[in-house]
Amino acid sequence: MDTTKIIEALIAASPKTKQEVADHLSGKKLLADTYPLLTIPEVAEKTGLSAASVRLAMKKKKLPFIRPTGGQRYVRHKDFLDWLQNEEVN
């Protein structure tokens, strides 16, 4: 997967300052540290749900996700934690 496309998609999905991007490109701070991403199988493993249940939560817009290159869906770690809190309450 092309790292540049992923970086551009992450910036477009949640704009960051030019300095943060410069830090990433220089190796000082990786955007992956700022935006830890989880795959559907990882979310399923962490929750004990099936991958189909995770996809259904995404389809119903309960679990936010991004598609950096239009393919595989990823969940930001912060969105995952927020979703877990909300699901426990409901």
N, CA, C and O atoms as CSV, one atom per row, in Angstrom:
chain,resi,resn,atom,element,x,y,z
A,1,MET,N,N,0.853,-1.173,0.000
A,1,MET,CA,C,0.000,0.000,0.000
A,1,MET,C,C,0.897,1.234,0.000
A,1,MET,O,O,1.914,1.281,0.692
A,2,ASP,N,N,0.507,2.220,-0.780
A,2,ASP,CA,C,1.300,3.429,-0.930
A,2,ASP,C,C,1.157,4.318,0.304
A,2,ASP,O,O,0.071,4.821,0.592
A,3,THR,N,N,2.254,4.507,1.025
A,3,THR,CA,C,2.247,5.291,2.258
A,3,THR,C,C,1.787,6.724,2.017
A,3,THR,O,O,1.074,7.293,2.843
A,4,THR,N,N,2.186,7.305,0.902
A,4,THR,CA,C,1.800,8.688,0.607
A,4,THR,C,C,0.292,8.813,0.501
A,4,THR,O,O,-0.283,9.775,1.010
A,5,LYS,N,N,-0.368,7.846,-0.161
A,5,LYS,CA,C,-1.827,7.890,-0.292
A,5,LYS,C,C,-2.495,7.782,1.071
A,5,LYS,O,O,-3.480,8.471,1.337
A,6,ILE,N,N,-1.971,6.926,1.930
A,6,ILE,CA,C,-2.542,6.768,3.270
A,6,ILE,C,C,-2.399,8.065,4.056
A,6,ILE,O,O,-3.344,8.506,4.710
A,7,ILE,N,N,-1.222,8.672,3.994
A,7,ILE,CA,C,-0.996,9.930,4.705
A,7,ILE,C,C,-1.951,11.003,4.199
A,7,ILE,O,O,-2.561,11.720,4.993
A,8,GLU,N,N,-2.082,11.115,2.876
A,8,GLU,CA,C,-2.976,12.120,2.295
A,8,GLU,C,C,-4.419,11.878,2.718
A,8,GLU,O,O,-5.143,12.827,3.020
A,9,ALA,N,N,-4.843,10.621,2.743
A,9,ALA,CA,C,-6.210,10.298,3.142
A,9,ALA,C,C,-6.452,10.620,4.611
A,9,ALA,O,O,-7.511,11.136,4.970
A,10,LEU,N,N,-5.476,10.316,5.460
A,10,LEU,CA,C,-5.620,10.614,6.882
A,10,LEU,C,C,-5.696,12.118,7.118
A,10,LEU,O,O,-6.488,12.583,7.939
A,11,ILE,N,N,-4.878,12.873,6.404
A,11,ILE,CA,C,-4.900,14.328,6.546
A,11,ILE,C,C,-6.239,14.873,6.071
A,11,ILE,O,O,-6.802,15.771,6.696
A,12,ALA,N,N,-6.750,14.332,4.968
A,12,ALA,CA,C,-8.038,14.781,4.441
A,12,ALA,C,C,-9.174,14.417,5.390
A,12,ALA,O,O,-10.112,15.197,5.561
A,13,ALA,N,N,-9.099,13.236,6.010
A,13,ALA,CA,C,-10.153,12.791,6.921
A,13,ALA,C,C,-10.159,13.594,8.215
A,13,ALA,O,O,-11.219,13.840,8.790
A,14,SER,N,N,-9.002,13.995,8.665
A,14,SER,CA,C,-8.894,14.762,9.904
A,14,SER,C,C,-7.684,15.683,9.767
A,14,SER,O,O,-6.565,15.293,10.099
A,15,PRO,N,N,-7.907,16.904,9.279
A,15,PRO,CA,C,-6.779,17.793,8.963
A,15,PRO,C,C,-5.834,17.997,10.144
A,15,PRO,O,O,-6.256,18.204,11.282
A,16,LYS,N,N,-4.533,17.930,9.830
A,16,LYS,CA,C,-3.494,18.165,10.832
A,16,LYS,C,C,-2.651,19.333,10.355
A,16,LYS,O,O,-2.725,19.728,9.192
A,17,THR,N,N,-1.876,19.866,11.225
A,17,THR,CA,C,-1.036,21.004,10.860
A,17,THR,C,C,0.111,20.569,9.966
A,17,THR,O,O,0.503,19.403,9.958
A,18,LYS,N,N,0.638,21.515,9.221
A,18,LYS,CA,C,1.775,21.220,8.350
A,18,LYS,C,C,2.956,20.727,9.168
A,18,LYS,O,O,3.729,19.895,8.694
A,19,GLN,N,N,3.108,21.223,10.380
A,19,GLN,CA,C,4.232,20.810,11.221
A,19,GLN,C,C,4.142,19.327,11.567
A,19,GLN,O,O,5.155,18.628,11.550
A,20,GLU,N,N,2.931,18.835,11.882
A,20,GLU,CA,C,2.776,17.420,12.200
A,20,GLU,C,C,3.118,16.548,10.997
A,20,GLU,O,O,3.740,15.495,11.145
A,21,VAL,N,N,2.715,16.983,9.813
A,21,VAL,CA,C,3.042,16.239,8.610
A,21,VAL,C,C,4.549,16.270,8.380
A,21,VAL,O,O,5.153,15.254,8.037
A,22,ALA,N,N,5.154,17.449,8.571
A,22,ALA,CA,C,6.606,17.564,8.419
A,22,ALA,C,C,7.320,16.660,9.418
A,22,ALA,O,O,8.307,16.013,9.069
A,23,ASP,N,N,6.834,16.607,10.653
A,23,ASP,CA,C,7.417,15.723,11.664
A,23,ASP,C,C,7.327,14.264,11.226
A,23,ASP,O,O,8.264,13.489,11.415
A,24,HIS,N,N,6.199,13.906,10.644
A,24,HIS,CA,C,6.020,12.534,10.176
A,24,HIS,C,C,7.027,12.221,9.073
A,24,HIS,O,O,7.711,11.198,9.107
A,25,LEU,N,N,7.102,13.112,8.107
A,25,LEU,CA,C,7.977,12.863,6.966
A,25,LEU,C,C,9.448,12.842,7.368
A,25,LEU,O,O,10.255,12.158,6.739
A,26,SER,N,N,9.796,13.585,8.409
A,26,SER,CA,C,11.188,13.597,8.863
A,26,SER,C,C,11.476,12.437,9.825
A,26,SER,O,O,12.627,12.199,10.190
A,27,GLY,N,N,10.432,11.724,10.228
A,27,GLY,CA,C,10.619,10.587,11.123
A,27,GLY,C,C,10.571,10.948,12.592
A,27,GLY,O,O,10.756,10.072,13.437
A,28,LYS,N,N,10.327,12.223,12.930
A,28,LYS,CA,C,10.275,12.630,14.334
A,28,LYS,C,C,9.053,12.036,15.036
A,28,LYS,O,O,9.142,11.550,16.164
A,29,LYS,N,N,7.927,12.084,14.354
A,29,LYS,CA,C,6.706,11.546,14.938
A,29,LYS,C,C,5.870,10.959,13.809
A,29,LYS,O,O,5.548,11.649,12.842
A,30,LEU,N,N,5.528,9.706,13.936
A,30,LEU,CA,C,4.758,9.051,12.892
A,30,LEU,C,C,3.282,9.357,13.047
A,30,LEU,O,O,2.770,9.425,14.165
A,31,LEU,N,N,2.592,9.541,11.921
A,31,LEU,CA,C,1.152,9.762,11.985
A,31,LEU,C,C,0.452,8.536,12.560
A,31,LEU,O,O,-0.639,8.645,13.120
A,32,ALA,N,N,1.075,7.376,12.423
A,32,ALA,CA,C,0.481,6.183,13.020
A,32,ALA,C,C,0.405,6.315,14.539
A,32,ALA,O,O,-0.469,5.720,15.169
A,33,ASP,N,N,1.317,7.092,15.130
A,33,ASP,CA,C,1.245,7.346,16.566
A,33,ASP,C,C,0.073,8.260,16.881
A,33,ASP,O,O,-0.553,8.141,17.934
A,34,THR,N,N,-0.218,9.167,15.969
A,34,THR,CA,C,-1.333,10.092,16.148
A,34,THR,C,C,-2.649,9.408,15.811
A,34,THR,O,O,-3.669,9.656,16.455
A,35,TYR,N,N,-2.622,8.549,14.806
A,35,TYR,CA,C,-3.822,7.880,14.314
A,35,TYR,C,C,-3.650,6.366,14.320
A,35,TYR,O,O,-3.547,5.762,13.252
A,36,PRO,N,N,-3.615,5.737,15.491
A,36,PRO,CA,C,-3.529,4.281,15.466
A,36,PRO,C,C,-4.801,3.720,14.828
A,36,PRO,O,O,-5.909,4.097,15.209
A,37,LEU,N,N,-4.640,2.831,13.869
A,37,LEU,CA,C,-5.776,2.287,13.144
A,37,LEU,C,C,-5.950,0.807,13.447
A,37,LEU,O,O,-4.979,0.072,13.629
A,38,LEU,N,N,-7.206,0.391,13.496
A,38,LEU,CA,C,-7.551,-1.012,13.719
A,38,LEU,C,C,-8.283,-1.543,12.494
A,38,LEU,O,O,-9.071,-0.826,11.877
A,39,THR,N,N,-8.024,-2.789,12.146
A,39,THR,CA,C,-8.752,-3.442,11.061
A,39,THR,C,C,-10.021,-4.075,11.633
A,39,THR,O,O,-10.194,-4.155,12.849
A,40,ILE,N,N,-10.896,-4.518,10.746
A,40,ILE,CA,C,-12.125,-5.186,11.200
A,40,ILE,C,C,-11.797,-6.428,12.037
A,40,ILE,O,O,-12.388,-6.603,13.102
A,41,PRO,N,N,-10.881,-7.292,11.597
A,41,PRO,CA,C,-10.548,-8.451,12.446
A,41,PRO,C,C,-9.992,-8.057,13.818
A,41,PRO,O,O,-10.255,-8.734,14.812
A,42,GLU,N,N,-9.227,-6.967,13.872
A,42,GLU,CA,C,-8.687,-6.518,15.164
A,42,GLU,C,C,-9.802,-6.029,16.082
A,42,GLU,O,O,-9.795,-6.321,17.278
A,43,VAL,N,N,-10.763,-5.283,15.525
A,43,VAL,CA,C,-11.906,-4.823,16.331
A,43,VAL,C,C,-12.698,-6.033,16.824
A,43,VAL,O,O,-13.103,-6.089,17.985
A,44,ALA,N,N,-12.914,-6.995,15.931
A,44,ALA,CA,C,-13.657,-8.202,16.306
A,44,ALA,C,C,-12.955,-8.960,17.425
A,44,ALA,O,O,-13.593,-9.416,18.374
A,45,GLU,N,N,-11.642,-9.089,17.305
A,45,GLU,CA,C,-10.873,-9.809,18.328
A,45,GLU,C,C,-10.936,-9.100,19.677
A,45,GLU,O,O,-11.091,-9.744,20.714
A,46,LYS,N,N,-10.818,-7.778,19.663
A,46,LYS,CA,C,-10.805,-7.008,20.911
A,46,LYS,C,C,-12.168,-6.998,21.598
A,46,LYS,O,O,-12.245,-6.872,22.820
A,47,THR,N,N,-13.248,-7.129,20.816
A,47,THR,CA,C,-14.591,-7.059,21.393
A,47,THR,C,C,-15.245,-8.411,21.603
A,47,THR,O,O,-16.207,-8.526,22.362
A,48,GLY,N,N,-14.728,-9.442,20.933
A,48,GLY,CA,C,-15.371,-10.752,20.998
A,48,GLY,C,C,-16.537,-10.867,20.033
A,48,GLY,O,O,-17.250,-11.870,20.038
A,49,LEU,N,N,-16.739,-9.843,19.200
A,49,LEU,CA,C,-17.794,-9.883,18.193
A,49,LEU,C,C,-17.278,-10.564,16.936
A,49,LEU,O,O,-16.072,-10.724,16.750
A,50,SER,N,N,-18.197,-10.959,16.087
A,50,SER,CA,C,-17.778,-11.496,14.790
A,50,SER,C,C,-17.438,-10.339,13.863
A,50,SER,O,O,-17.869,-9.208,14.085
A,51,ALA,N,N,-16.671,-10.624,12.836
A,51,ALA,CA,C,-16.340,-9.596,11.843
A,51,ALA,C,C,-17.616,-9.082,11.186
A,51,ALA,O,O,-17.709,-7.900,10.857
A,52,ALA,N,N,-18.595,-9.958,10.992
A,52,ALA,CA,C,-19.870,-9.548,10.389
A,52,ALA,C,C,-20.597,-8.543,11.285
A,52,ALA,O,O,-21.209,-7.600,10.784
A,53,SER,N,N,-20.535,-8.735,12.600
A,53,SER,CA,C,-21.173,-7.791,13.531
A,53,SER,C,C,-20.480,-6.435,13.503
A,53,SER,O,O,-21.129,-5.394,13.603
A,54,VAL,N,N,-19.167,-6.454,13.368
A,54,VAL,CA,C,-18.412,-5.203,13.282
A,54,VAL,C,C,-18.798,-4.473,11.996
A,54,VAL,O,O,-19.029,-3.264,12.012
A,55,ARG,N,N,-18.868,-5.207,10.885
A,55,ARG,CA,C,-19.266,-4.591,9.610
A,55,ARG,C,C,-20.681,-4.027,9.691
A,55,ARG,O,O,-20.964,-2.969,9.128
A,56,LEU,N,N,-21.564,-4.728,10.387
A,56,LEU,CA,C,-22.941,-4.249,10.542
A,56,LEU,C,C,-22.969,-2.947,11.338
A,56,LEU,O,O,-23.711,-2.028,10.990
A,57,ALA,N,N,-22.172,-2.858,12.400
A,57,ALA,CA,C,-22.092,-1.616,13.182
A,57,ALA,C,C,-21.580,-0.472,12.308
A,57,ALA,O,O,-22.020,0.669,12.446
A,58,MET,N,N,-20.653,-0.784,11.414
A,58,MET,CA,C,-20.150,0.230,10.485
A,58,MET,C,C,-21.243,0.650,9.502
A,58,MET,O,O,-21.428,1.836,9.227
A,59,LYS,N,N,-21.959,-0.338,8.982
A,59,LYS,CA,C,-23.021,-0.069,8.013
A,59,LYS,C,C,-24.123,0.795,8.625
A,59,LYS,O,O,-24.670,1.678,7.964
A,60,LYS,N,N,-24.443,0.532,9.896
A,60,LYS,CA,C,-25.477,1.311,10.595
A,60,LYS,C,C,-24.946,2.645,11.114
A,60,LYS,O,O,-25.657,3.396,11.783
A,61,LYS,N,N,-23.668,2.928,10.789
A,61,LYS,CA,C,-23.002,4.175,11.180
A,61,LYS,C,C,-22.875,4.335,12.696
A,61,LYS,O,O,-22.818,5.454,13.207
A,62,LYS,N,N,-22.831,3.219,13.402
A,62,LYS,CA,C,-22.583,3.243,14.845
A,62,LYS,C,C,-21.092,3.279,15.138
A,62,LYS,O,O,-20.657,3.864,16.130
A,63,LEU,N,N,-20.312,2.649,14.266
A,63,LEU,CA,C,-18.859,2.584,14.436
A,63,LEU,C,C,-18.210,3.332,13.272
A,63,LEU,O,O,-18.219,2.841,12.143
A,64,PRO,N,N,-17.645,4.519,13.535
A,64,PRO,CA,C,-17.016,5.290,12.457
A,64,PRO,C,C,-15.791,4.576,11.903
A,64,PRO,O,O,-15.064,3.901,12.632
A,65,PHE,N,N,-15.578,4.734,10.614
A,65,PHE,CA,C,-14.419,4.129,9.966
A,65,PHE,C,C,-13.934,5.034,8.843
A,65,PHE,O,O,-14.627,5.954,8.410
A,66,ILE,N,N,-12.720,4.740,8.386
A,66,ILE,CA,C,-12.177,5.450,7.234
A,66,ILE,C,C,-11.714,4.422,6.214
A,66,ILE,O,O,-11.423,3.273,6.548
A,67,ARG,N,N,-11.654,4.861,4.972
A,67,ARG,CA,C,-11.128,4.042,3.879
A,67,ARG,C,C,-10.062,4.872,3.176
A,67,ARG,O,O,-10.364,5.552,2.195
A,68,PRO,N,N,-8.829,4.832,3.655
A,68,PRO,CA,C,-7.784,5.700,3.101
A,68,PRO,C,C,-7.582,5.562,1.599
A,68,PRO,O,O,-7.330,6.558,0.921
A,69,THR,N,N,-7.687,4.368,1.075
A,69,THR,CA,C,-7.468,4.180,-0.357
A,69,THR,C,C,-8.713,3.644,-1.042
A,69,THR,O,O,-8.633,3.150,-2.167
A,70,GLY,N,N,-9.866,3.734,-0.382
A,70,GLY,CA,C,-11.099,3.251,-0.979
A,70,GLY,C,C,-11.308,1.754,-0.829
A,70,GLY,O,O,-12.316,1.225,-1.300
A,71,GLY,N,N,-10.396,1.071,-0.195
A,71,GLY,CA,C,-10.490,-0.382,-0.039
A,71,GLY,C,C,-10.869,-0.772,1.370
A,71,GLY,O,O,-12.001,-0.561,1.806
A,72,GLN,N,N,-9.911,-1.344,2.077
A,72,GLN,CA,C,-10.150,-1.848,3.424
A,72,GLN,C,C,-10.570,-0.732,4.370
A,72,GLN,O,O,-10.084,0.396,4.284
A,73,ARG,N,N,-11.482,-1.073,5.271
A,73,ARG,CA,C,-11.944,-0.110,6.270
A,73,ARG,C,C,-11.068,-0.199,7.512
A,73,ARG,O,O,-10.658,-1.282,7.928
A,74,TYR,N,N,-10.793,0.959,8.093
A,74,TYR,CA,C,-10.007,1.054,9.317
A,74,TYR,C,C,-10.772,1.880,10.338
A,74,TYR,O,O,-11.519,2.790,9.979
A,75,VAL,N,N,-10.582,1.561,11.609
A,75,VAL,CA,C,-11.204,2.302,12.705
A,75,VAL,C,C,-10.099,2.972,13.502
A,75,VAL,O,O,-9.141,2.321,13.920
A,76,ARG,N,N,-10.235,4.278,13.712
A,76,ARG,CA,C,-9.270,4.971,14.565
A,76,ARG,C,C,-9.449,4.466,15.993
A,76,ARG,O,O,-10.568,4.192,16.428
A,77,HIS,N,N,-8.344,4.347,16.711
A,77,HIS,CA,C,-8.389,3.815,18.071
A,77,HIS,C,C,-9.312,4.637,18.963
A,77,HIS,O,O,-10.065,4.076,19.759
A,78,LYS,N,N,-9.261,5.971,18.838
A,78,LYS,CA,C,-10.115,6.833,19.646
A,78,LYS,C,C,-11.597,6.576,19.339
A,78,LYS,O,O,-12.419,6.512,20.253
A,79,ASP,N,N,-11.936,6.429,18.048
A,79,ASP,CA,C,-13.326,6.129,17.670
A,79,ASP,C,C,-13.755,4.783,18.226
A,79,ASP,O,O,-14.904,4.611,18.634
A,80,PHE,N,N,-12.837,3.830,18.243
A,80,PHE,CA,C,-13.124,2.504,18.789
A,80,PHE,C,C,-13.458,2.594,20.276
A,80,PHE,O,O,-14.430,1.997,20.738
A,81,LEU,N,N,-12.644,3.348,21.022
A,81,LEU,CA,C,-12.886,3.491,22.466
A,81,LEU,C,C,-14.193,4.226,22.736
A,81,LEU,O,O,-14.943,3.849,23.636
A,82,ASP,N,N,-14.473,5.275,21.959
A,82,ASP,CA,C,-15.738,6.007,22.109
A,82,ASP,C,C,-16.920,5.086,21.827
A,82,ASP,O,O,-17.918,5.113,22.547
A,83,TRP,N,N,-16.809,4.276,20.788
A,83,TRP,CA,C,-17.868,3.343,20.424
A,83,TRP,C,C,-18.106,2.330,21.546
A,83,TRP,O,O,-19.249,2.017,21.880
A,84,LEU,N,N,-17.020,1.825,22.120
A,84,LEU,CA,C,-17.161,0.872,23.229
A,84,LEU,C,C,-17.905,1.490,24.408
A,84,LEU,O,O,-18.773,0.852,25.003
A,85,GLN,N,N,-17.566,2.726,24.743
A,85,GLN,CA,C,-18.238,3.403,25.852
A,85,GLN,C,C,-19.721,3.567,25.556
A,85,GLN,O,O,-20.559,3.299,26.417
A,86,ASN,N,N,-20.049,4.004,24.354
A,86,ASN,CA,C,-21.441,4.226,23.994
A,86,ASN,C,C,-22.228,2.923,23.936
A,86,ASN,O,O,-23.396,2.886,24.324
A,87,GLU,N,N,-21.603,1.865,23.459
A,87,GLU,CA,C,-22.285,0.581,23.369
A,87,GLU,C,C,-22.546,-0.002,24.762
A,87,GLU,O,O,-23.555,-0.676,24.966
A,88,GLU,N,N,-21.663,0.247,25.703
A,88,GLU,CA,C,-21.872,-0.255,27.064
A,88,GLU,C,C,-23.057,0.434,27.721
A,88,GLU,O,O,-23.785,-0.185,28.496
A,89,VAL,N,N,-23.253,1.710,27.414
A,89,VAL,CA,C,-24.343,2.475,28.020
A,89,VAL,C,C,-25.679,2.061,27.438
A,89,VAL,O,O,-26.674,1.945,28.153
A,90,ASN,N,N,-25.693,1.834,26.092
A,90,ASN,CA,C,-26.965,1.536,25.409
A,90,ASN,C,C,-27.444,0.141,25.649
A,90,ASN,O,O,-28.495,-0.247,25.140
